[in-house]
Amino acid sequence: MKLQSAMFKRQMIAFVSIGILMLLPELSLAQQQIGWRDLTIPVEPQDDPYFALGFESRKALEELLVLESYREDDNDLSAKASQRVAELHEELASAGLGAQALIDKDRNFQAKIVAQRSMVRAEWDGLEIKIPGYVLPLEFNGNQVVEFLLVPYVGACIHTPPPPANQIVHVRSNVSFQANGLFIPVWVTGKMTIEKSQQSVGLSDGVTGFEVGYALHATEVVEYKQ
């Protein structure tokens, strides 16, 4: 069970950092229409310890990293698990690969992913852009939304780990619009700025706080249509 928990933790890091960042289409930069990947600092593929590994070596490395993460959580490996670690080292060595070098590379890769979650793209500062996303309302004027968070996927910040700071945009609007519920898909047009902030959303089970990397002063908010 503990090994399964360790594997789940590694999968969550990869999922949150990579898998959920783009559920809406990327758009043409020439038209100043941008997608969510345009707000991130990409990780170089060759930094990934799995880069260029064959199928069997990938399987061996994955199992080894799970066992190593279990040990890093201050858990002692059983004799059987320790023997399996030794076997995996030998298996990778037979493929001309250094197991410890791959473990170190994975640690560096995971650290880089965590660091890049808060990095923003300075080239967008002060530009007029258009971006699609989902509305998480922060402030209303009557039944009209005047301030909200724009997020890349439905359910962001609600009962799940929030997106990275560079995947949340704090939107203040000149134009109000009616949002019938949470997570309305919209196009937002306006001036983007680099503005890191701490935001919080009150939910039925309490207040959730998270970091935001961008701000946008909206001049148009319209229903999303691809």
N, C-alpha and C positions, 0 to 999 in steps of 0.2 A: 504493500500500500504506500509506504514511504517513497519507494522508487517511482511508483506511478505519479506521486505528488511532485517529485523532482522533475520528471518528464513533462508534466503538465505546466510547471513553472517555466521551463525553457520554451515550450510551445507558445505560451501566452506572450513571452517577450517577443518572439518572432512574429506572432499574429498581430499584436498591437503595433509593433514597429513597422511592419511591412504590409501585412495582408489587407488592412482595412482602410488604407489611406486613400484609395481611389475607387469609389462606388459610383461616381458621376464622371462623364467623359471629359477628357482633356481637350482644350480648345486652342485656337490659333493665337500665338503670341503677337503676330503681325497686326491683328485687330484689337490688341490689348484685352483679349478675352483669355483668361487663364484658368487652368485646372489646379487641383489640389497638389499635385506633384510639383508644380511650379513654385510652391511655397516652401519646399523642403530642400535640405542639403543632401544630395544623394550619397549613398555609401558605395565605394568602388567595389565592383563584383569580385575582384581578385583579393580583396581583404577578407572575404568569406572563406573560412577554413575548408568548406566543401567544394570550393571552386576547382574545377578540372579533375575532381576525383571520380573514379569509376564507381559503378553501382555497389560492388561488394565492399570497397573501401569506405564509401559513404555510410553503409549500414554499420560497419565496424566502428567508425568514428562516432556515429550517433549514439550507439550503445555505450561506448567508452565515456562520452561526455555526460551522459545521464548518470553513470556510476560515479564519475568524478564530482558532479554537482551534489550528489548525495553525500559524498565524503566532505565536501566544502561546507555543508550545513552542519558540521560537527557531529556527524554520525559515523560510527565505526562500521566498516564493511565486514560482512561475514566472511568466513574462510572461503566459501564457495564463490562469493562475489569478488574477493581478492584474486582468486585463481582465474576468474574470468577476465579481470583487468589485465593480468599477465598474458593471457591468451590473445587478447585484443592487441596488445603491444606487439606481440610476435607476428600476428596476422598483418598488421600495418607495416611492420618492418620487412616482411617477405614481399610486400608490394613496393618496397623502396621508399617508404614513408616513415618519418620520425613521429611517433605518437606524442611525445612531450611537446615537440614543436607545434603540432596541430592543436594541442590543448592550449598552449600559450597564445596561438593565433586566434583561437575562439574567444579567449578572455579579452584580448585586445579588440576583437570585432564587436563583442557585446558591449564593451565600454564605449566604443565609438558610436554605436547605435544610440545608447542612452544619452551621450553628450549631444548628438545631433538632433535629438527630440526637441531641444530648446533653441536651436539655431534658426535664425531667420535669414531671408534673402534680401539684402540691403538694396538691391537694384529696383525693388518695387516701391521704395519709399518715395511718396509724393506723386506717384503716377495715377492716372485715371484708369481703372480696370473694371472688368465685368467678370463675375464669377458665379457659378451655380452652387447651391448648398441647401442645407436644411435649417430652419429657424428654431432656435430655442429662446423664447421671449424672456426679457429681463424687466422691461418697464412698459406699461400701457398708459395711454391717454384715452379714458373711456374703454371702448372695445378695440382701439387701434394700437398696434405695436409701434413704439417709437425707439426702442433700444432692444437689441437682441444679440445673441451669439450665433454666428454662422458656422456650421459644422459640416463635415463631409459625408456623414451617414446617419441614418435614423437610429435614435437611441443613444447617441453620443452623450456622455456625462451622466446618464441615467442608469444606475445599478450596474455599471460596467466601468472598467478603468477609462478615464477620459482620454481623448486623443492627445498627441503631443502638442506643446504650445504653438508650434508652427502649423498646426492643423485646426486652429480655432481663430476666428476673426471676430473682434468686438465691434459691432455695427451700431452707430448712432445715425439716425435718419432725419433728413429734412422733410421727408414725405412719410406719413403714417399709412399703414395698411392693416387690414383685418386678417388675423390669423385664427382660423377655426381649429384650435387644438395645437398640440405640440408637433414640431418637426414638419412644418409646411415646406415643400420644395419651392425655391424661388431663384430668380436671377437677381443679383444685386450689382448695381453700377455706382461707382463713386471713387473718391480719392483714398488710396491706400497709404497708411503710414506704419512705420515700425514703432510699435508702442506696446511694450511688455506690461502686463498688469495681472493682478490677482482678481479673479471673479468668483462669485458664488451663486449657486442656484438653490432655492428652497424647494424641497420635495416633501412628499408625504412622510418620508422616513427621516427627515432632517435636512440640513444644509450641506451641500457638496461644494468644496472649493477646488480651484484648479488654476493653472497658469495659462495665460493667453499671450501670443506673440505678436499679433497684428491688430490694427484698428482700421476701420473704414468709415468715412463720412459719406453716407449714401445719398445719392440724388435721385435714384430710381430703384424701386423694389417691385418686381412683377412676378406673376406666377411662372413657375419653371415649365418651359416647353423646349424639348430637344430640337 
